[in-house]
Amino acid sequence: MIENPALTQKIKDIIENLCPMPAEISFAVINLKTETPEISGFNMDKFIYPASVYKVFIGAEVLRQIHEKKLRLDEIIEIKSPNDVDKSYRLFPRLTTDDGRPLLVAGDKVTIDYLLDLMFSRSDNTASNTLIDLVTRESMNDNIILPNNWQGSEITRKFLGRVKEDEKYRHLDITLTCARHLVELFYKIEINKLENEWVSMKLKVYMHRWIRSGRGGLNLPEFKDYYRKGGWLEVNHYKINILGAIRNIWKRGHAINRWSNDVGVVTTEDCHYVVALLTLTKTKWPWVSFPLKKFSKKVLEVMRGVR
């Protein structure tokens, strides 16, 4: 895969015009319309917390083990505490209302297929924690991350507070990844070469089920097709303690950390590309966030001009 310097410069211009903190972004795009796929980006190798984006790695390892007959899609799994972390639909920022499926609680027994569907369609954290325990972090890293040379993106955490985390993982650094690794991941999925065709195709099926209400990451009306996985997290000191927020503004210049991430494969009438965006916005104002839609439109405009 080769880099397109002209496209890289155009992306750099977009980011510097839209974002006041370019160091807090990792972005990559692979153009699939050229004879040889071309990669371009900005801070492609900068590691940032991916939030729920790393659930794709979980799904890939689950499906790999199913393909090898170690697990079955219809296998029944029991939900156990403290994995049942989702207590409110407010945890799913892209859902405007509940989707008709109850939140998982300890003691529930459901299939692996149902857990995968919840994890991808509404980014269910209880389902994700349960699947991490099922396949193990070591297996995800040994079979998905490291063989693809994605060192630094190893899975270290579940969606739990550290005090509830398994003891041997409690003091590990937080999971990080970069746009280069994520865009390569989705590129392999798109060309049906992440593990094998069956695993890749199943991942596409699950990711096409994401809930399209609300923000929907980089998705635009112009997209004929966009399968994706987003990730979002906010640490808002205003909600924790107003005095603490003021203290953070005084010491650090911000009171809110907001991670907005999205990775997917775009198909339009005249474009076909893989896109990966990781952002961290540090702000003192609750209404300030990364302009995902505006950024996506700018990238689409640039990609339409690349042949």
SVG drawing of the C-alpha trace seen along z (x, -y; Angstrom):
<svg xmlns="http://www.w3.org/2000/svg" viewBox="-40 -29 44 56">
<polyline fill="none" stroke="black" stroke-width="0.4" points="0.0,0.0 1.4,-3.4 0.9,-6.9 -0.6,-9.7 1.3,-12.9 -1.2,-15.2 -4.1,-13.7 -2.2,-13.8 -1.7,-17.5 -5.4,-18.1 -6.3,-16.2 -3.8,-18.2 -5.4,-21.4 -8.9,-20.2 -7.9,-19.2 -5.9,-22.4 -8.9,-24.5 -11.5,-22.6 -9.7,-21.6 -7.9,-23.9 -5.9,-21.0 -4.5,-18.9 -2.3,-16.9 -5.4,-15.3 -6.4,-13.7 -5.4,-10.5 -6.9,-10.1 -6.3,-7.7 -8.1,-7.0 -7.5,-4.3 -8.8,-5.0 -10.1,-1.8 -11.0,-3.4 -7.3,-3.6 -5.7,-0.6 -3.4,-0.2 -5.0,-1.2 -3.6,-4.4 -3.3,-5.4 -3.2,-9.0 -3.8,-10.7 -2.7,-12.9 -1.0,-11.6 -1.8,-8.1 0.4,-6.5 -0.7,-8.6 -2.3,-6.4 -5.6,-7.6 -8.3,-5.9 -10.6,-4.2 -13.7,-3.8 -16.1,-1.3 -14.3,-1.1 -12.1,1.7 -15.2,3.9 -14.4,4.8 -11.3,6.7 -13.5,8.5 -16.0,9.5 -13.2,10.6 -11.8,13.0 -15.2,14.4 -15.9,15.2 -12.4,16.6 -13.1,19.1 -16.5,19.9 -15.0,20.6 -12.5,22.9 -15.4,24.8 -14.3,23.7 -17.6,21.9 -21.0,21.8 -23.2,18.8 -26.1,20.6 -24.2,21.4 -25.9,20.1 -23.8,17.9 -24.8,16.7 -24.3,13.0 -22.3,12.6 -21.5,9.7 -19.7,7.3 -19.9,7.5 -23.5,6.3 -22.5,2.6 -25.2,1.1 -27.9,-0.2 -29.5,-2.8 -30.1,-3.5 -28.4,-6.8 -25.1,-4.8 -25.9,-4.5 -25.6,-8.1 -26.8,-7.2 -30.1,-5.7 -32.9,-8.2 -35.1,-5.6 -34.6,-2.0 -34.5,0.4 -37.1,2.9 -34.5,5.2 -34.0,5.2 -30.7,4.4 -28.7,7.5 -28.5,8.3 -26.7,11.0 -28.3,14.4 -29.6,13.8 -28.8,16.6 -28.4,15.6 -26.7,16.8 -23.3,15.7 -25.1,14.4 -27.3,12.2 -24.3,10.8 -22.5,10.0 -25.6,8.3 -26.0,6.2 -22.3,5.3 -22.4,4.0 -25.9,2.7 -26.2,0.6 -22.6,0.9 -23.7,2.8 -21.0,2.9 -22.4,5.8 -22.3,7.9 -18.8,6.7 -17.5,7.6 -19.1,11.0 -17.5,11.8 -14.1,10.5 -14.2,13.1 -15.4,15.8 -12.5,15.5 -9.9,13.8 -7.8,10.8 -4.7,12.9 -6.4,14.7 -7.6,11.4 -4.0,10.1 -2.3,13.3 -4.6,14.0 -5.9,10.7 -3.6,7.8 -0.1,9.1 -0.2,11.3 -1.3,8.1 1.5,6.0 -0.8,3.8 1.5,3.7 0.4,1.0 -3.3,1.7 -3.4,4.7 -6.7,5.1 -6.1,4.4 -9.4,3.4 -13.0,4.2 -15.8,1.6 -15.4,1.5 -14.1,-0.8 -10.6,0.3 -11.8,1.5 -14.1,4.0 -11.6,5.1 -10.0,8.6 -7.1,8.2 -4.3,9.1 -5.6,6.4 -6.4,3.8 -3.2,1.8 -2.5,2.1 -2.5,-1.0 -5.7,-1.9 -6.4,-0.4 -5.1,-2.6 -5.0,-2.4 -4.2,-4.6 -5.9,-5.4 -3.4,-3.4 -4.2,-0.1 -8.0,-0.7 -8.0,-1.7 -5.9,1.5 -8.4,3.5 -11.4,2.3 -9.5,2.6 -8.9,6.3 -12.6,6.7 -13.7,5.0 -11.5,7.2 -12.5,10.3 -9.0,11.0 -9.4,10.5 -8.7,14.1 -10.8,15.4 -13.8,14.6 -16.4,16.0 -15.1,13.9 -14.9,10.8 -18.4,11.2 -20.0,11.9 -18.4,8.7 -19.9,6.7 -23.3,8.2 -23.2,7.2 -21.8,3.8 -24.5,3.0 -27.0,3.3 -25.9,0.3 -28.6,-2.0 -29.0,-4.9 -30.9,-7.3 -29.0,-10.1 -25.5,-11.2 -24.2,-8.2 -20.5,-9.3 -19.2,-10.2 -22.3,-8.9 -23.8,-11.2 -26.9,-11.1 -24.6,-10.9 -23.3,-7.5 -25.0,-4.6 -23.5,-2.3 -21.5,-2.8 -20.8,0.1 -19.0,-1.2 -18.1,-1.1 -18.1,-4.3 -16.8,-5.1 -17.7,-7.9 -16.7,-8.8 -17.0,-12.0 -15.4,-12.9 -17.3,-16.0 -16.2,-17.6 -19.2,-19.9 -21.4,-16.8 -19.0,-15.5 -18.3,-18.7 -18.6,-22.3 -15.6,-23.3 -13.6,-20.5 -14.5,-21.8 -13.3,-25.3 -10.1,-23.9 -9.4,-21.9 -10.0,-25.0 -7.6,-27.0 -4.9,-24.3 -5.3,-22.7 -7.4,-25.0 -10.3,-22.6 -13.0,-20.8 -14.3,-18.3 -12.5,-15.5 -14.6,-14.2 -13.5,-11.3 -15.4,-11.1 -14.2,-8.2 -15.6,-6.5 -14.2,-3.9 -16.0,-2.5 -16.1,-1.8 -17.8,-4.4 -19.4,-3.7 -21.0,-6.4 -21.9,-6.8 -18.3,-7.8 -16.2,-6.9 -15.1,-3.9 -12.8,-4.3 -12.0,-3.2 -11.9,-5.9 -10.7,-6.0 -10.9,-8.9 -9.9,-9.2 -10.3,-12.5 -10.0,-13.9 -11.5,-17.4 -10.4,-19.1 -12.7,-22.1 -14.0,-24.3 -17.4,-24.7 -20.0,-21.9 -21.2,-22.7 -17.9,-22.3 -17.3,-19.0 -15.4,-17.8 -17.4,-18.6 -17.8,-15.0 -20.3,-15.8 -18.5,-18.8 -15.2,-16.9 -16.8,-14.0 -18.3,-16.3 -14.8,-17.8 -13.2,-14.4 -15.9,-13.3 -15.3,-16.3 -11.6,-15.6 -12.1,-11.9 -14.4,-12.7 -11.5,-14.6 -9.0,-11.7 -8.6,-9.3"/>
</svg>
